[in-house]
Amino acid sequence: MKAKLNNEVKEAIRHPYAWPGGYPLAVLMADGECMCISCVKKEFKYIAREFHTKCKDKQWAAEAVFINWEDTDLQCANCNSKIESAYGEE
């Protein structure tokens, strides 16, 4: 499970839009916050460390890669920038 999620996070860093469709991706963290792919890339050393430790720091533990379908108010917990939505009206 951890290895699969680790690979999904790495793939999202390489390709920040889902294929097919081109939908914007984000990462849900264990503390319930979301991070934009740009911040995930910048902070990957902390996120990767959590894949290999038993002591979880929920701030850096990735839980899922997801598509932000409609939430136009979703912000990155790290940089506070808006996380692009696929279908949300501005």
KAHUVEN-V295913 format. One record per residue. N is the residue number from 1. OMEGA is omega in whole degrees, -180 to 180 (* if undefined). NEAR is the number of other C-alpha atoms within 12 Angstrom. Layout:
BEGIN
n->N omega->OMEGA near->NEAR
n->N omega->OMEGA near->NEAR
END
This chain:
BEGIN
n->1 omega->-180 near->11
n->2 omega->-179 near->20
n->3 omega->179 near->15
n->4 omega->179 near->15
n->5 omega->177 near->24
n->6 omega->178 near->27
n->7 omega->178 near->19
n->8 omega->179 near->27
n->9 omega->178 near->38
n->10 omega->179 near->28
n->11 omega->178 near->22
n->12 omega->177 near->32
n->13 omega->180 near->27
n->14 omega->-176 near->16
n->15 omega->-173 near->22
n->16 omega->177 near->30
n->17 omega->-178 near->25
n->18 omega->176 near->23
n->19 omega->1 near->13
n->20 omega->175 near->8
n->21 omega->180 near->13
n->22 omega->-179 near->18
n->23 omega->-178 near->23
n->24 omega->-180 near->31
n->25 omega->173 near->35
n->26 omega->-179 near->44
n->27 omega->175 near->44
n->28 omega->-180 near->33
n->29 omega->-176 near->29
n->30 omega->179 near->21
n->31 omega->178 near->18
n->32 omega->179 near->17
n->33 omega->179 near->25
n->34 omega->176 near->39
n->35 omega->175 near->44
n->36 omega->-177 near->39
n->37 omega->178 near->40
n->38 omega->179 near->31
n->39 omega->177 near->29
n->40 omega->178 near->37
n->41 omega->-179 near->24
n->42 omega->-174 near->17
n->43 omega->-174 near->24
n->44 omega->180 near->25
n->45 omega->178 near->18
n->46 omega->180 near->21
n->47 omega->180 near->32
n->48 omega->179 near->26
n->49 omega->-179 near->21
n->50 omega->176 near->26
n->51 omega->-174 near->27
n->52 omega->179 near->18
n->53 omega->177 near->15
n->54 omega->179 near->11
n->55 omega->-175 near->12
n->56 omega->168 near->20
n->57 omega->-171 near->20
n->58 omega->179 near->22
n->59 omega->-175 near->25
n->60 omega->-179 near->32
n->61 omega->178 near->36
n->62 omega->178 near->42
n->63 omega->-177 near->31
n->64 omega->169 near->28
n->65 omega->-176 near->33
n->66 omega->174 near->30
n->67 omega->174 near->31
n->68 omega->-174 near->33
n->69 omega->-170 near->22
n->70 omega->-176 near->18
n->71 omega->-178 near->20
n->72 omega->180 near->18
n->73 omega->-178 near->18
n->74 omega->-179 near->26
n->75 omega->176 near->24
n->76 omega->180 near->27
n->77 omega->-177 near->25
n->78 omega->-175 near->24
n->79 omega->180 near->19
n->80 omega->176 near->16
n->81 omega->178 near->19
n->82 omega->174 near->24
n->83 omega->-176 near->35
n->84 omega->177 near->32
n->85 omega->-178 near->25
n->86 omega->-174 near->23
n->87 omega->-177 near->16
n->88 omega->177 near->17
n->89 omega->178 near->11
n->90 omega->* near->11
END
